[in-house]
Amino acid sequence: MLAPDDVRVVGCPLDGHVPDVPAEQAWDDRRLHYDLVAPANRRKFTVIVVGTGLAGAGAAAALGELGYQVECFTIHDAPRRAHSVAAQGGINAARARKVDNDSVHRFVKDTVKGGDFRGREADAYRLGQESVRVIDHMNAIGAPFAREYGGELATRSFGGVQVSRTYYTRGQTGQQLQVAGANALLRQVARGAVALHTRQEMLDLVVADGRAQGIVVRDLVTGEVRAVTGHAVVLATGGYGNIYCKSTLARNSNATAAWRAHRRGAHFANPAFIQFHPTALPLTSQWQSKTILMSESLRNDGRIWVPLRADDDRAPADIPEAERDYYLERRYPTYGNLTPRDVASRAARERIDAGHGVGPLRNAVYLDFADAVARLGREAVMTRYSNLFHMYEQATGDDPLRTPMRIAPGAHFAMGGLWSDYDLMTSVPGLFVGGEVGWGYHGANRLGANSLLSACVDGWFTLPYAVPGYLAPLLGSPVLRQEDEAVLDALEAVRARTERLLKNDGTQGPDRFHRRLGEILYRYAGVTRTPEGLAQGITEIRALREEFWRDVRVLGEGAALNQELERAGRVADYLEMAELLCVDGLDRDESCGAHFRADHQTPDGEALRDDATGCRVSAWESPAPGAADGRFVRHDEPLTFQAVPLQTRNYA
C-alpha cells in the first residue's frame, strides 16, 4: 500500500503575511499600510479578471469604478450566468440587528469552529468585519432582500450557529445577488472602464520575470487562441466540486483556469477539503448527469428522519412517530437539524449505510415539513421556500408539503483552492484569487451562507485594496509584449495540448472518463475515507489517466465551436487534480471537518483532530512532467488561534 512518503516530500514553510497584530486588528492594520495609486495613474494599469460570479463581477466593477483598465473574461454568454446564481439560502452578516447576542466575534467563533480550526483566524475576522458593508452595498445596488413587517431586512438561521444572521431573498439569494453584481459590472462596461469578453476560456497563465502578466484564452465559438497581457491577474473561477462528476455544480463549472495556474507555479491548498452537502437530492440512476441542491435553509423548518427499523419499506405517512428516528435531534440536541454540513452529511451517510435509507434505491433520508405546516400554516411555509418546493416537485413529481423530501449528501463546495496570503495573492506574484477558487476563510468545512459572503467580500472589499497595493511599485512598467518569449511559450503549450487531444486515436469520449473518475472519488475520497482507500484511489486514478491519454476520442476541430474539446481538456485537468486530492487526504493523518478519516474518530463517531501535526495549511506543488522524482511537494503554513482558542467541536 502507498504511504505518504511514497507520494510526497515536505518543502519549505510558507508565510501568510498576516499583520503582526491581534487578529481582530489585522484588516485595519493592513489597509492602513497598503501602497496607494493616485487616481490619475490608475488608467496606466491593466488588470485581468477571469470569472464574472460574485467575486469576479465585484472585483472587475470595483476596479473599473476606481479607474483601472480592466479586461474581464467569462466562459458564459453573459456575466449573470456565472454559477453564483445557484446559491439559494442566504448570505451571512454580523450586523446584530436582532437582539439575539450576535456580534463580529461570535461570527468569527462560529466560522473558525465550523471550519474545525483549519482556516486563518485573521481571514475570518475580515469576513465578519466586512459583512456589514456587504449587505448594505448589495441592498443598495438592487438585491431584493426579504423584509420584516416593519421594513427591517429579515434574517434566518443556518447550520452551525445559534443566532439569526442569514439575509435572504426567498430561495433565490445567489441569483438575486448575481443579477445585482452583474448589472454593476455592465454599468462599468457601458462606461468603458471594463472590457467584457464572453465565451472565452482561460487555458494558461503567462508568467514572466517571476510574476503573472497575462493569460491565454480560447474563443469557445471560433476556436481562436490568443494571449492577453496585463499588470496583474485575478482568478475568480469558482471551485472544483465537479471533479466528482455527479455534484451539485452546473455541468459547465470546471477547474481548468485554477489548475493551469497551479501548473505554472501557484501552490494548491488543502485539495482534500471537499464539502458534501447534506441537502442534495439522491441519485436515481447511474446515467444521471448531476445532483440537484436543495437549500440548507430548508433545515430551519424541515425535520430530518429515517425509519427506526432497518429496511422499512413503508410509505412515510404509514410510519408512526414512535417508529421514526430524528437522528440529528437525538445526537445533537443543542443544534438539532441545523448542525454544520459535515456533521449532518456524516450522520446521514451512517444511517444510510446502516440500512435505514429511504426511497427506491434506499440512498436517502427524509426532510419533513409536516410539523412546520401544522405550526405555521401551509401559506407561511410556502412563502419562505416556494421556489425550492417548486424545484423539488418538478424534479421528483412529489409535493414536499404532502410527502417528505428525500435528500442525501452530494459533492458540493471546495474549501481547498489556490493558496493565497492575507492579501489574496498566490505564490505567483501578481496572481490573485477571489471566491471559491481560493482556499481562504472556511477551513475544513464551510458554514452555510458564508459562500456568497466570502465571494462578495473578496470582490468588492478586499481585492480593490490588495491589487492596487501590488501595482503601485510597478508604475511606469508597460504590459508584456505579445512577442515576449513567455507569451509565445504559453500559446504553444495550449496549441500542443489541443492538438494532442484532437489527434488522439481513441475510442471513448471524455464524459465516460469523467464518470469513472467520479465513481473512484466517491468510493475512496467521499464522506468517509481510509488510508487504504485513498492509496487505492491514487493507483486507480493514475491508471485511468494513462488510459485517458491512450484512448480518449475528441470529435470535431479546434478552430470552431467544439464542446467535446472543452470537456476533454477539463477532464484531463481533473485527472491530474484528483491524484493530488487523494495524496492530500492520505497525507493529512487526522480527521477534521469534511475530511473524515475512519481511522481517526472519537468513540462516539466524531472527527478526531491532531493539532500537534495537523494545525496547518497544506499547500502543494505538483511534479514537473517527466521529473525524476514524481512526488508532490507539500509546503506548510502554520495556523495559530488567539481569539478563538483550539477546542474540540461539540454540537450536542
N, C-alpha and C positions, 0 to 999 in steps of 0.2 A: 504494500500500500504506500502511496506517495505520502511523504511527511513534509511539513512546512519548509525544512531546509532543502528539500529537493526542488522546490519551485520558486524560492525567493531568497534574497540576501538583504541585509539591513544596511542602508546607506546613512548619510549624514542627516542630522535633525534639521527641522525647518523652524523658522521664526515667523510667527503670525503677525509681527509688527503691531501688536496691541499696545496702546499707550500705557506707560508705566504709572498708572494712577488707579484708584479703585474703579471697579468695573462700571459702576453707575455714573462715573465721570468721564469715561473713555471717549464717548462720542462728542461731547462738548469740547474736550481737550483736542481731539483730532481735527475737528472743524476749525478751531482757532489757529491751528498750525499748518493747514493746507496752504500751499502756494496758490496765488491768485493770478488770473489772466485778465488784463484790463479789457473793458468792453470793446475798445477799438481794435484790439488784437485778436479777438476770438474768431473773426471771419477768416483769419490766416491759418486756422487749423481745420483739418478734415477728420471726422470721427465716423467710423464704420460701425453700424449697429445691425446685427443679424438676429432677426426674430421680431415679431410685432405683437406678441402677447402682452400681458400687463407690464412685465419688466421691460421688454423691448420698446413698446409703444411709449411708455413713460419716459425712458431714457432718451429716446430719439426726440420726443416732443419737448422735453425739458432742455436738452442741449440745444435744440433748434431755437427755442424761445430765448435762450441765453445769448445766441449769436454765433454759435459754431456752425460750420458746414457739415451737414450730416447726410451720409449715404445709408439708407435703410433697406434691408433685404428681407424678403419673406418667400416661403415656398408656396404660399396661398395666392389666390387671385384677388384677395382684398385683405387688409390688415385685421379686420374684425373677425376673420375666420380662424384666427390662432386658437390654440387649444385651451386657453384660459376660459373660453366660453363654457367649457364642460363642468367647471366647478359649480356646485349647486347651493350648498347650505349656508354659506356666510363668510364673513371676514371679521377677525377679532380686532379689538382695540381696548386698551386700558383707559377708557375715558371716564370710568367711575360715575356714570350718570345715574345709575341705580344705587340705592342705599343698601348694598349687599357686601360692603367691605372689600371691594376690588381696589386695586392700585397697580402702579407700574411694577412695584416689587413683587406683588402676588402674581402678576402676569409672568415675570421672569422666573419665579419659582416654579410655576406650572409648566413653562416651556422647557426649562432645564431638567426638571424632574421627568416630564413627559418624554424627553429625549434620552432618558436614562444616563444623564451625565456624560454624554459623548459629543456635546457641542460646546462652542465657546460661550462662556458666560457674558463676556462683553458684547458679543453679537446679539444675544438675547435682550440685553438692555437696550441696544439701539432699536431693535424691533419694537419693543414696548414703548420706548420714548417717542418714536416717530409715528406710532399707530394713531395717536390723536390727530396729527396733521393729515394722515391718510384719509380717515373718514371724512373730515371736514373738506378736504380737497376733492375727493371723489363725489361727495354730495354737491359741491359747488359746480362741478363740470357735468352734472346731469345724471348721476346714478340715482334711481328712484328707490331709496331705502324705505323699508316699511316703517310706519309711524304709529305711535300710541294715539289714543283718543285725543289727548291734549296737544299733539303736534310734535312731541319729542320723538327722536329716532328710536325704533323698537329694537330690542335685543332678545336673544335666547341663549341657551346653554349648548355647549358641545362637549365631546368626550374629554376626560382628564381634568375637568375643572368643576368647581362648586359655586361659581358665580355666573352671572348672565352678561357676557361681554361680546357676543357674536351678533354683528349687524347683518341684515339680510334683505333680499328682495324676493320674497317667497322662496321658491326653489330654483331661482334663476340668477343668483348673485354673480357668478362668474360671467354670465352672458351680459348682464347689465353693466358691470364694471368694464368689461371689454369693449362694449359699444361706446361708453363714455371715453375710455382711453384712446380708442381708435379715432374717434371724432376729434379729440385734442391733437392727435398726430396729423390727421388730414388738414387741420387748420394750419399747421406748420408747413405742410406740403403746399397748400394754396399760397402761403406767404413766400414760398421759395426758399425757406430755411432748411427744408428736408427734401432730399430727392428719394422718392419711393420706388423700389424695384420689386415688382411682384413676379411670382412664378420663377424664382431664382433660388437654386440650392447651393449652399456653400459646400465645396468638396475638398478644400485645403486651406491652410493658413500660410501666409507668406511671412517668414521670419528672416530678417536681415539685420546685420550688426547687433545680434543678440536681442532684438525686440520685434514684436509683432507690428508689421507695417502694411498688411493687406490681406486679401482673401482671394481665392479662386472660386468662381461660381459657374454653374451651368444653367442656361436658359432652358426651362423644362418644356417649352413649346417648340423652340427652334433647334435645341441641342447645342447652341453656341457656347463655347467655353472661353471665359475671359478672366483677367485679373483686375482687381480694383484695389488701389493703394490709398493709404491714409496714415495719419499720425498715431492713431490708436484704434483698437478693435474691441467692440463689446459683443459678447455672445449672450443671447437670451433665447435659446432654442429649446428649452424645456428638458424634461427628464427622459430616462431610458427604460421606463417600465415595459415598453413594448418588446423588449428583449425576450420576455416570456411568451410572446406571440398572442396568447389569449389574455389580454389585460383590459383594464377599464379605459385605456387611452384610445384616441382616434387612430385608425389604421395608418394614417399618414404621419403620425408622430414618429420621430426617429432620433437617433443619437449620432448621426454622421458628422455634423459640424463639431460636436464636442470630441468625438473620438479622433477625428483627423487633427484637431488641435493638440490632443494628447500625444499623437504620434509625432508631432513637431516639438514636443518638449514640455507640454503642460501636464503637471502631475495630476493623477486621478485619485480622489479621496474617497475612502470608505465605500467602494463599489458594492459590497455585500449588503449594505443597509437598504433593503427594499421593503416598502410597506405593502402589506396585503390588507386591502380594505375589507372590513367585516360585513359591509352592507352592499356587496355586489350581488348581481343575480347569478345563480348557479348555471353551469354549463348544462345544456340539454342534448348536445350532440357533439361528437368528435369533429364534425365538419363546421361547427360554429366558428365564425371568424374572430370574435372578441367577446368579452363580457360587458355587461351594462352596469353602470354605477347608480345606486340609489343613495341619496344624500345621507350623511351621518345625522343630519338634523332630525331625521325621522325617529331617531332613538330618544328624542325628547318625550314623545308621546307613545311610541310603539314599545311593546314589551317582547323580549326575545325568549323563546322557549322551545323545548323539544319534548316528545313523549317520554315519560318516566320509564316506560318499558322499552327495551331494545326491540327493533324490528316491528314496531307497532305500525300497521298499515291502515289504521282507521283514518277517516277524514278528520280534520282538526275540530270541527264542530261536535264530533262524536266523542272527543276525549275530554272528560270532566276535569275541573280544576285540580282535583286531588291527584290526578294522574299526569300532570304536567310538571316539567322541571324548568323553572325560570332560573337557569343556572348562573347568569350574571348577577342577579339579585341575591341568589344564595351564596355565591362565593365572594362577592364584593358589595356588601350591603350599603356601604357609605356612598359609592358612586353608582351602583346598580347598572343599568343599561348604558350609562354614559362613562364606562371605563375607557381608557385610551385604546386606540385601534389595535395595537399589537396585542394587548391583553385580550380584547374581545375576539380577535381573529384566532388566537391560540386556543381560547376556550371553545369556540365554535368547532374548530378542526378536531379537538379532542373528543367532543361529543359525537361528531360525525363518524370519526374513526372507531369510536366505541360502539357503533351500531345504532345510534339514536337519530341518524339523519332522516330527513323527510323529503317528500317529493318522489317523482317517478324513478329517479336514479339514486335516491337515498343520500343525496350530496348537499343538503341544505338544512337550515333551521328556520323556524317561524319568526316573523316580526309582526306582532298582533296589535291592532288598533281598537279592539273591541272595548277595552276599558276607557280609552280616551273618548270614544264616541258616546259611551254611556255617561261620562263625566261632563263633557263639553258640548256634546251635540254634533251631529254629522256636519252641519254647515260650518261650524267653527274649525273643525279639523280640516275640512276641505279648503277653507280659506288659507290655512297655514301651508298646505302642501299640495295644492290642487294639481300643478303641472307634473309633480313627481308621481302622483297617483295615476294621472292620465298616461304618463310614460310607461308605468308598470302594466297598466291594463292593455295598452297597445302591444307590449312585448309578450305578455303571457296570456291575455284573454280573461284574466281574473280581476274582479273588483276588489282592491285591497281593503276596502271598508266592510266587505262581507266575508271574504276569505283571507286569512293571514298571508302576508307576503312570504315568499321563500327567498332567503338570502344565503350567501356563502362567501368566504374570503376569496378575493381576487387580486392579482398583482396590480399595483396602483402607482404609488408615488415613490420616487427615488430620493432618499436622503443623501446618498452619495452623489458625487459630481466632480467637476474640475476643482482642484484645491485652489483656494484663494486666501490671501492675507486679509487683515482687517479692512483694507481699502478695496476689497473685491478684485484685486489684481492677482492673476495666476503666477505660476513660476516662470512664465514667459513675460518679461516686462512689456507693458503696452497692451496686453490681452486681459480684458476684464470680463467678469461674468455677472449676470443678474438673473434672479429667479431660480427655477429648479435645476438649471444646468450647472449651478454651483452646489457646494456641499453645505453651506452655512446654515446657522440658526437651529436646525431641527435635531441634531444629534443622531441617535439610533432609532428614533420614532417621531414622526410629526404629529402634533396635536391638530385635530380638525380645525379648519378655518384659519390656520396660520399660513397656509399656502398662498392664498390671494394676498394676504398682508405682506408676506416677505417679498413677493414679486413687486408690489406697489412701493414698498419701502426702498428696495433696490433701485427701481426705475426712476421714481420721482424724487427721492430724497437722499440717496447715497451716491449713486454714480454721478449725478450732476455736481457733487463736491469733489469726489475722488478723481474722476477723469481730468478735470482742469488742473488738479494738483500735480498729476503726472505730466501734463502737457506744458506747463509753464516753463520748465527749463529748456524745452525744445523750440522756443520761439525763434523764428528765422530759419528753421530746418524745412527744406522742401519735402513734399511727398516723394516716395520712392519712384524712380523712373520705371516705365514699362519694360525698358531694355535691360534692367538690372538682372544679374545672374540669378538672384534668389527668386525673382518673379518667373523667369524662364524655367527654372528648375521645378517650381511648383506646378506650372502649366503642363510641363512634360510629364510629371508624375501622375497628374489627373488623366491626361490623354492615354498614357500607357496602361493605367488601370482599367480605363474604359475599353480600350482595345482588347485587353486580355479577357474581359467579361464577354464581349461581343463575339470574339473568335473562338471561345472555348467550345469544343465539340462534345457537349454533354447530352444527357437525356432527361434531366429533371429540372423543373422550374424552380426559381428561388423560394417561392412560397412553401414548397414541400420541405425545404431545408429549415425554413423558419419555424414551421410547425414542429418538426422533430427536435429542434433546439429548445423550443418551449417545453416540450414534454420532458426533456432531460433536466431543465432547470426546475420545473415544478416538482420533479421526483427527488432531486438531490439538493436543491437550494431554495426550497419552498418555505412554508411557515415554520417547519421544524427541520433542523439539519443535524447531521452527524459527521464526524471526521471521515469515516469510511465512505459515506455517501458523497461528500464533497470531493474526495480523492477520485472516486469512480467517475464523478461528473467531469472532472478535468480530463481524464482519459478519454471519455466518450466525446467530449467537445472537440478535443484535438483530432480524433478520428473523423468526426463529422466535418470539420473544417477542411481536412485533406480531401475528403470525398467531394465537398462543395467545389473546390477548385479543379477537381478532376472531372466532375460530372454535371456541373451546372450548365443549363442551356438558357441563353438570353436571346429571344427573338427580336427582330427589328434592327434598326440602325441607330447610331449615336447622334447623327445630325438631323434629328427630328423628335417629335413627341414620342417618348418611349417609357411608359410606366414600368415595364418589365425591367428595364435597365436601372431605373431608380430603385426598385425593390431589391434587385440583386446587389447593388452597391451597399445598401443599408443592411442587408442580411450578412454580407461579408464583414461589415464592421461589428455587427452583433456577435458573430462567431469568434472574433478576436476578443471583444469585451467580455463575453461570457466566461472565458477561461480566467480572466483576471477577477471576475466576480467570485468564482469558486475558490481561487487562490486566496483572496482576501478573507473569505469565510473560513477556509481551512487554517489560515494563519492566525485569525483572531480567536484565541483559545479561551473563550468565555461566552456567556450569554449576555446580551444587552439589547433592550428594546426589541426591534423587529428581527434582530439576528439571534435566534434562539437555537442553541446547541443542546441536543438531548443529553449530552454528557456533562452539562453544566446547568443543573436546576436544583432548586430547593426541595425539601421533602414534600411540600405541597404543590410542586409543579411550576413554580415561578422562576423567572430568569435569575441566574446567579452570576453576577459580575465578578471580574477580577481587577480591582482598581490598582493593584500593585503593578501589573503589566499592561493593562488594557486602557488606562485613562489617557488616551492619545487619539490623535487623528492619524490614520494610515494613508499616506499619500504615495502613490505608486508611479514608477517608471516602467514602461514595457521594454523588453529587449529589442534591439535593432534587428531587422530581418537578416538572418544568416549569421547572427552573433555566435561566437564560440560558446559563451555561457548564456544559455537560453532562459535563465531565471529572471524573474521580475525583481526590481529593487524597491524596497519599502523605506520611505522617509517618514519619520515621526515628528509630529508637532505635539508636545506635551500639553495637557489640559489642566488648568487649575481652577478652583472654585473658592470664592471668598464669601460672597453674599448668600449663596445657596450651598451650604456645606454638603459634601458627599454623604449620601444616605441610601439605605435600601428602599426602593419604591414599595409603597404599600397603599393599595386602593381598596382594601377591605373596610 
